[in-house]
């Protein structure tokens, strides 16, 4: 059962890392991947997505360590 906890911990850390990257590099990612006119809406969308991903990763780690 310990290997399952380690895998869930690793998955949670990866999800948090992706969320933080989305938060801090949102404008760079939007400029590189998309070419639509209003970059501010795309940037705020990516930042909200990053916050949600980070929160999901924290929840995975929290419930993994609690059990």
Secondary structure, DSSP 8 states (H G I E B T S, - for coil): -HHHHHHHHHHHHHHHHHHHHHHHTHHHHHHHH---S-HHHHHHHHHHHHHHHHHHHHHHHHHHHH-
